[in-house]
Amino acid sequence: MKIDKVSGGHVPQTALQQSSKQPLQTQSATPTSEPAMNANTVALDKAQTELAQLPDVDMAKVEQVRAMLAKGELNLDSKALSQALMQFHTGHE
């Protein structure tokens, strides 16, 4: 028994016939102009420049959190922290 991908019987193959052996003509490439600068590009460049000038870590905030932890004013929920880390690094809990 022969199993075909198409149900309902045999599908005959058709022969490809080319009417001429001339090479296909390619469309002439029209020169494209440089993309125009728009407001979004300018705003993005400005934001990237300002961001590059900022420090990577806000050390004043780090010292504030350390002091609060040392005084017992800030409790650390290790379960919530571990879930947040897992979600950040794997995309799920």
JOUR-V634845 format. One record per backbone hydrogen bond with DSSP energy under -0.5 kcal/mol. CO is the residue of the C=O (numbers start at 0). NH is the residue of the N-H. If there is no record, write none. Layout:
co->CO nh->NH
co->CO nh->NH
This chain:
co->1 nh->3
co->4 nh->6
co->5 nh->8
co->9 nh->11
co->14 nh->16
co->15 nh->17
co->16 nh->18
co->37 nh->41
co->38 nh->42
co->39 nh->43
co->40 nh->44
co->41 nh->45
co->42 nh->46
co->43 nh->47
co->44 nh->48
co->45 nh->49
co->46 nh->50
co->47 nh->51
co->48 nh->52
co->49 nh->53
co->50 nh->53
co->56 nh->58
co->57 nh->61
co->58 nh->62
co->59 nh->63
co->60 nh->64
co->61 nh->65
co->62 nh->66
co->63 nh->67
co->64 nh->68
co->65 nh->69
co->66 nh->70
co->67 nh->71
co->67 nh->72
co->67 nh->73
co->68 nh->71
co->74 nh->76
co->75 nh->77
co->76 nh->80
co->77 nh->81
co->78 nh->82
co->79 nh->83
co->80 nh->84
co->81 nh->85
co->82 nh->86
co->83 nh->87
co->84 nh->88
co->85 nh->89
co->85 nh->90
co->85 nh->91
co->86 nh->90
